């Protein structure tokens, strides 16, 4: 029996507020504008619930692309269990009972196989624990599961790998959830998240995208830009794979994590590079524009550091604050090893698309026209420094 309109009206009255044209992004604090509205009973499989006549409004962040609703922000766990994760949930997600988790276990058993006797795994948001139990049945000895609704006992310690399949779209607090996931990852370990990403035509689909489904508990949606920015804010590497999952890990990884990454063969890697936080050759001192810290480059070739690249596609992004001359954005490139890769400027950032022939570590430098003294542009300037591009830290 579907939730009655009276009950849904009670939800709206107790937990919702009048529609705003814009709100603050839950992930990056950017301005987020109204993106679309759907009925509460919209589900992924269009199960024939009657219309609830309760509007759920979604917003999209101008800065990081996160799509989210504030409809459930004040709900308790009991309300989520009562109104979404109830006996009717299986009607909108039949695979929830275990078939999806068993299929995922078969896939990831192969990926984890090289480290089978070494690896400790936590499946976060694992429902009834089918994924963990399936791995144990396949010979993995150190597998735990945690779910705030069905397995609420929080695990002790940290794990080589934390997995979360079809989890983070359910979170009304995405920043807290991602940080909580990472808090359970051991030093040198990795987080693997199975997640449907916003499609390239999301601006046309808007909330007609099948995945926008409040009755499924789908309340937050991510793009590569969203996760790239989050990873950069935590000093992490973000990788996306052909298996519909993404990986977050630190710059220093354990041999176990390296075996897993080699087995996964991530097909796309996203790296965000900033100016160094510590003094470094070729960089001027740290400055601030009031809200962001940045440094100016002072050489025509400025070392950015030694980075790991995956075999295949690598997207490298640099956030630019200012440029001494507009032409610098069009005339800059990255030197990756001995390869010179053009940078394309758009929306305050420079992006390079680098196809690596193999997984390897290379030194990376920013190559620009020769920096210019501001007084050559403005005779009233007393600035004697040679400046090129200003990059955020």
Secondary structure as a PSIPRED ss2 file (coil, helix, strand):
# PSIPRED VFORMAT (PSIPRED V4.0)

   1 X C   1.000  0.000  0.000
   2 X C   1.000  0.000  0.000
   3 X C   1.000  0.000  0.000
   4 X C   1.000  0.000  0.000
   5 X H   0.000  1.000  0.000
   6 X H   0.000  1.000  0.000
   7 X H   0.000  1.000  0.000
   8 X H   0.000  1.000  0.000
   9 X H   0.000  1.000  0.000
  10 X H   0.000  1.000  0.000
  11 X H   0.000  1.000  0.000
  12 X H   0.000  1.000  0.000
  13 X H   0.000  1.000  0.000
  14 X H   0.000  1.000  0.000
  15 X H   0.000  1.000  0.000
  16 X C   1.000  0.000  0.000
  17 X C   1.000  0.000  0.000
  18 X C   1.000  0.000  0.000
  19 X C   1.000  0.000  0.000
  20 X C   1.000  0.000  0.000
  21 X C   1.000  0.000  0.000
  22 X E   0.000  0.000  1.000
  23 X E   0.000  0.000  1.000
  24 X E   0.000  0.000  1.000
  25 X C   1.000  0.000  0.000
  26 X C   1.000  0.000  0.000
  27 X C   1.000  0.000  0.000
  28 X C   1.000  0.000  0.000
  29 X C   1.000  0.000  0.000
  30 X C   1.000  0.000  0.000
  31 X E   0.000  0.000  1.000
  32 X E   0.000  0.000  1.000
  33 X E   0.000  0.000  1.000
  34 X E   0.000  0.000  1.000
  35 X E   0.000  0.000  1.000
  36 X E   0.000  0.000  1.000
  37 X E   0.000  0.000  1.000
  38 X E   0.000  0.000  1.000
  39 X E   0.000  0.000  1.000
  40 X C   1.000  0.000  0.000
  41 X C   1.000  0.000  0.000
  42 X C   1.000  0.000  0.000
  43 X C   1.000  0.000  0.000
  44 X C   1.000  0.000  0.000
  45 X C   1.000  0.000  0.000
  46 X C   1.000  0.000  0.000
  47 X C   1.000  0.000  0.000
  48 X C   1.000  0.000  0.000
  49 X C   1.000  0.000  0.000
  50 X C   1.000  0.000  0.000
  51 X C   1.000  0.000  0.000
  52 X C   1.000  0.000  0.000
  53 X C   1.000  0.000  0.000
  54 X C   1.000  0.000  0.000
  55 X E   0.000  0.000  1.000
  56 X E   0.000  0.000  1.000
  57 X E   0.000  0.000  1.000
  58 X E   0.000  0.000  1.000
  59 X E   0.000  0.000  1.000
  60 X E   0.000  0.000  1.000
  61 X E   0.000  0.000  1.000
  62 X C   1.000  0.000  0.000
  63 X C   1.000  0.000  0.000
  64 X C   1.000  0.000  0.000
  65 X C   1.000  0.000  0.000
  66 X C   1.000  0.000  0.000
  67 X E   0.000  0.000  1.000
  68 X E   0.000  0.000  1.000
  69 X E   0.000  0.000  1.000
  70 X C   1.000  0.000  0.000
  71 X C   1.000  0.000  0.000
  72 X C   1.000  0.000  0.000
  73 X C   1.000  0.000  0.000
  74 X C   1.000  0.000  0.000
  75 X C   1.000  0.000  0.000
  76 X C   1.000  0.000  0.000
  77 X H   0.000  1.000  0.000
  78 X H   0.000  1.000  0.000
  79 X H   0.000  1.000  0.000
  80 X H   0.000  1.000  0.000
  81 X H   0.000  1.000  0.000
  82 X H   0.000  1.000  0.000
  83 X H   0.000  1.000  0.000
  84 X C   1.000  0.000  0.000
  85 X C   1.000  0.000  0.000
  86 X C   1.000  0.000  0.000
  87 X C   1.000  0.000  0.000
  88 X C   1.000  0.000  0.000
  89 X H   0.000  1.000  0.000
  90 X H   0.000  1.000  0.000
  91 X H   0.000  1.000  0.000
  92 X H   0.000  1.000  0.000
  93 X C   1.000  0.000  0.000
  94 X H   0.000  1.000  0.000
  95 X H   0.000  1.000  0.000
  96 X H   0.000  1.000  0.000
  97 X H   0.000  1.000  0.000
  98 X C   1.000  0.000  0.000
  99 X H   0.000  1.000  0.000
 100 X H   0.000  1.000  0.000
 101 X H   0.000  1.000  0.000
 102 X H   0.000  1.000  0.000
 103 X H   0.000  1.000  0.000
 104 X H   0.000  1.000  0.000
 105 X H   0.000  1.000  0.000
 106 X H   0.000  1.000  0.000
 107 X H   0.000  1.000  0.000
 108 X H   0.000  1.000  0.000
 109 X H   0.000  1.000  0.000
 110 X H   0.000  1.000  0.000
 111 X H   0.000  1.000  0.000
 112 X H   0.000  1.000  0.000
 113 X H   0.000  1.000  0.000
 114 X H   0.000  1.000  0.000
 115 X H   0.000  1.000  0.000
 116 X C   1.000  0.000  0.000
 117 X C   1.000  0.000  0.000
 118 X C   1.000  0.000  0.000
 119 X C   1.000  0.000  0.000
 120 X C   1.000  0.000  0.000
 121 X E   0.000  0.000  1.000
 122 X E   0.000  0.000  1.000
 123 X E   0.000  0.000  1.000
 124 X E   0.000  0.000  1.000
 125 X C   1.000  0.000  0.000
 126 X C   1.000  0.000  0.000
 127 X C   1.000  0.000  0.000
 128 X C   1.000  0.000  0.000
 129 X C   1.000  0.000  0.000
 130 X H   0.000  1.000  0.000
 131 X H   0.000  1.000  0.000
 132 X H   0.000  1.000  0.000
 133 X H   0.000  1.000  0.000
 134 X H   0.000  1.000  0.000
 135 X H   0.000  1.000  0.000
 136 X H   0.000  1.000  0.000
 137 X H   0.000  1.000  0.000
 138 X C   1.000  0.000  0.000
 139 X C   1.000  0.000  0.000
 140 X C   1.000  0.000  0.000
 141 X C   1.000  0.000  0.000
 142 X C   1.000  0.000  0.000
 143 X E   0.000  0.000  1.000
 144 X E   0.000  0.000  1.000
 145 X E   0.000  0.000  1.000
 146 X E   0.000  0.000  1.000
 147 X E   0.000  0.000  1.000
 148 X C   1.000  0.000  0.000
 149 X C   1.000  0.000  0.000
 150 X C   1.000  0.000  0.000
 151 X E   0.000  0.000  1.000
 152 X C   1.000  0.000  0.000
 153 X C   1.000  0.000  0.000
 154 X C   1.000  0.000  0.000
 155 X C   1.000  0.000  0.000
 156 X C   1.000  0.000  0.000
 157 X C   1.000  0.000  0.000
 158 X C   1.000  0.000  0.000
 159 X E   0.000  0.000  1.000
 160 X E   0.000  0.000  1.000
 161 X E   0.000  0.000  1.000
 162 X E   0.000  0.000  1.000
 163 X E   0.000  0.000  1.000
 164 X E   0.000  0.000  1.000
 165 X E   0.000  0.000  1.000
 166 X C   1.000  0.000  0.000
 167 X C   1.000  0.000  0.000
 168 X H   0.000  1.000  0.000
 169 X H   0.000  1.000  0.000
 170 X H   0.000  1.000  0.000
 171 X C   1.000  0.000  0.000
 172 X C   1.000  0.000  0.000
 173 X C   1.000  0.000  0.000
 174 X H   0.000  1.000  0.000
 175 X H   0.000  1.000  0.000
 176 X H   0.000  1.000  0.000
 177 X H   0.000  1.000  0.000
 178 X H   0.000  1.000  0.000
 179 X H   0.000  1.000  0.000
 180 X H   0.000  1.000  0.000
 181 X H   0.000  1.000  0.000
 182 X H   0.000  1.000  0.000
 183 X H   0.000  1.000  0.000
 184 X C   1.000  0.000  0.000
 185 X E   0.000  0.000  1.000
 186 X E   0.000  0.000  1.000
 187 X E   0.000  0.000  1.000
 188 X E   0.000  0.000  1.000
 189 X E   0.000  0.000  1.000
 190 X E   0.000  0.000  1.000
 191 X E   0.000  0.000  1.000
 192 X E   0.000  0.000  1.000
 193 X E   0.000  0.000  1.000
 194 X E   0.000  0.000  1.000
 195 X C   1.000  0.000  0.000
 196 X C   1.000  0.000  0.000
 197 X C   1.000  0.000  0.000
 198 X C   1.000  0.000  0.000
 199 X C   1.000  0.000  0.000
 200 X C   1.000  0.000  0.000
 201 X C   1.000  0.000  0.000
 202 X H   0.000  1.000  0.000
 203 X H   0.000  1.000  0.000
 204 X H   0.000  1.000  0.000
 205 X H   0.000  1.000  0.000
 206 X H   0.000  1.000  0.000
 207 X H   0.000  1.000  0.000
 208 X H   0.000  1.000  0.000
 209 X C   1.000  0.000  0.000
 210 X C   1.000  0.000  0.000
 211 X C   1.000  0.000  0.000
 212 X C   1.000  0.000  0.000
 213 X C   1.000  0.000  0.000
 214 X H   0.000  1.000  0.000
 215 X H   0.000  1.000  0.000
 216 X H   0.000  1.000  0.000
 217 X C   1.000  0.000  0.000
 218 X C   1.000  0.000  0.000
 219 X C   1.000  0.000  0.000
 220 X E   0.000  0.000  1.000
 221 X E   0.000  0.000  1.000
 222 X C   1.000  0.000  0.000
 223 X C   1.000  0.000  0.000
 224 X H   0.000  1.000  0.000
 225 X H   0.000  1.000  0.000
 226 X H   0.000  1.000  0.000
 227 X H   0.000  1.000  0.000
 228 X H   0.000  1.000  0.000
 229 X H   0.000  1.000  0.000
 230 X H   0.000  1.000  0.000
 231 X H   0.000  1.000  0.000
 232 X H   0.000  1.000  0.000
 233 X H   0.000  1.000  0.000
 234 X C   1.000  0.000  0.000
 235 X C   1.000  0.000  0.000
 236 X C   1.000  0.000  0.000
 237 X E   0.000  0.000  1.000
 238 X E   0.000  0.000  1.000
 239 X E   0.000  0.000  1.000
 240 X E   0.000  0.000  1.000
 241 X C   1.000  0.000  0.000
 242 X C   1.000  0.000  0.000
 243 X C   1.000  0.000  0.000
 244 X C   1.000  0.000  0.000
 245 X E   0.000  0.000  1.000
 246 X E   0.000  0.000  1.000
 247 X E   0.000  0.000  1.000
 248 X E   0.000  0.000  1.000
 249 X E   0.000  0.000  1.000
 250 X C   1.000  0.000  0.000
 251 X C   1.000  0.000  0.000
 252 X C   1.000  0.000  0.000
 253 X C   1.000  0.000  0.000
 254 X C   1.000  0.000  0.000
 255 X H   0.000  1.000  0.000
 256 X H   0.000  1.000  0.000
 257 X H   0.000  1.000  0.000
 258 X H   0.000  1.000  0.000
 259 X H   0.000  1.000  0.000
 260 X H   0.000  1.000  0.000
 261 X H   0.000  1.000  0.000
 262 X H   0.000  1.000  0.000
 263 X H   0.000  1.000  0.000
 264 X H   0.000  1.000  0.000
 265 X C   1.000  0.000  0.000
 266 X C   1.000  0.000  0.000
 267 X C   1.000  0.000  0.000
 268 X E   0.000  0.000  1.000
 269 X E   0.000  0.000  1.000
 270 X E   0.000  0.000  1.000
 271 X E   0.000  0.000  1.000
 272 X E   0.000  0.000  1.000
 273 X E   0.000  0.000  1.000
 274 X C   1.000  0.000  0.000
 275 X C   1.000  0.000  0.000
 276 X C   1.000  0.000  0.000
 277 X C   1.000  0.000  0.000
 278 X C   1.000  0.000  0.000
 279 X C   1.000  0.000  0.000
 280 X C   1.000  0.000  0.000
 281 X C   1.000  0.000  0.000
 282 X C   1.000  0.000  0.000
 283 X E   0.000  0.000  1.000
 284 X C   1.000  0.000  0.000
 285 X C   1.000  0.000  0.000
 286 X C   1.000  0.000  0.000
 287 X E   0.000  0.000  1.000
 288 X E   0.000  0.000  1.000
 289 X C   1.000  0.000  0.000
 290 X C   1.000  0.000  0.000
 291 X C   1.000  0.000  0.000
 292 X C   1.000  0.000  0.000
 293 X E   0.000  0.000  1.000
 294 X E   0.000  0.000  1.000
 295 X E   0.000  0.000  1.000
 296 X E   0.000  0.000  1.000
 297 X E   0.000  0.000  1.000
 298 X C   1.000  0.000  0.000
 299 X C   1.000  0.000  0.000
 300 X C   1.000  0.000  0.000
 301 X E   0.000  0.000  1.000
 302 X E   0.000  0.000  1.000
 303 X E   0.000  0.000  1.000
 304 X E   0.000  0.000  1.000
 305 X E   0.000  0.000  1.000
 306 X E   0.000  0.000  1.000
 307 X E   0.000  0.000  1.000
 308 X E   0.000  0.000  1.000
 309 X E   0.000  0.000  1.000
 310 X C   1.000  0.000  0.000
 311 X C   1.000  0.000  0.000
 312 X E   0.000  0.000  1.000
 313 X E   0.000  0.000  1.000
 314 X E   0.000  0.000  1.000
 315 X E   0.000  0.000  1.000
 316 X E   0.000  0.000  1.000
 317 X E   0.000  0.000  1.000
 318 X E   0.000  0.000  1.000
 319 X E   0.000  0.000  1.000
 320 X E   0.000  0.000  1.000
 321 X E   0.000  0.000  1.000
 322 X E   0.000  0.000  1.000
 323 X E   0.000  0.000  1.000
 324 X C   1.000  0.000  0.000
 325 X C   1.000  0.000  0.000
 326 X C   1.000  0.000  0.000
 327 X H   0.000  1.000  0.000
 328 X H   0.000  1.000  0.000
 329 X H   0.000  1.000  0.000
 330 X H   0.000  1.000  0.000
 331 X C   1.000  0.000  0.000
 332 X C   1.000  0.000  0.000
 333 X E   0.000  0.000  1.000
 334 X E   0.000  0.000  1.000
 335 X E   0.000  0.000  1.000
 336 X E   0.000  0.000  1.000
 337 X C   1.000  0.000  0.000
 338 X C   1.000  0.000  0.000
 339 X E   0.000  0.000  1.000
 340 X E   0.000  0.000  1.000
 341 X E   0.000  0.000  1.000
 342 X E   0.000  0.000  1.000
 343 X C   1.000  0.000  0.000
 344 X E   0.000  0.000  1.000
 345 X E   0.000  0.000  1.000
 346 X E   0.000  0.000  1.000
 347 X C   1.000  0.000  0.000
 348 X C   1.000  0.000  0.000
 349 X E   0.000  0.000  1.000
 350 X E   0.000  0.000  1.000
 351 X E   0.000  0.000  1.000
 352 X E   0.000  0.000  1.000
 353 X E   0.000  0.000  1.000
 354 X E   0.000  0.000  1.000
 355 X E   0.000  0.000  1.000
 356 X E   0.000  0.000  1.000
 357 X C   1.000  0.000  0.000
 358 X C   1.000  0.000  0.000
 359 X C   1.000  0.000  0.000
 360 X E   0.000  0.000  1.000
 361 X E   0.000  0.000  1.000
 362 X E   0.000  0.000  1.000
 363 X E   0.000  0.000  1.000
 364 X E   0.000  0.000  1.000
 365 X E   0.000  0.000  1.000
 366 X E   0.000  0.000  1.000
 367 X E   0.000  0.000  1.000
 368 X C   1.000  0.000  0.000
 369 X C   1.000  0.000  0.000
 370 X C   1.000  0.000  0.000
 371 X C   1.000  0.000  0.000
 372 X E   0.000  0.000  1.000
 373 X E   0.000  0.000  1.000
 374 X H   0.000  1.000  0.000
 375 X H   0.000  1.000  0.000
 376 X H   0.000  1.000  0.000
 377 X H   0.000  1.000  0.000
 378 X C   1.000  0.000  0.000
 379 X C   1.000  0.000  0.000
 380 X C   1.000  0.000  0.000
 381 X C   1.000  0.000  0.000
 382 X C   1.000  0.000  0.000
 383 X C   1.000  0.000  0.000
 384 X C   1.000  0.000  0.000
 385 X C   1.000  0.000  0.000
 386 X E   0.000  0.000  1.000
 387 X E   0.000  0.000  1.000
 388 X C   1.000  0.000  0.000
 389 X E   0.000  0.000  1.000
 390 X E   0.000  0.000  1.000
 391 X E   0.000  0.000  1.000
 392 X E   0.000  0.000  1.000
 393 X C   1.000  0.000  0.000
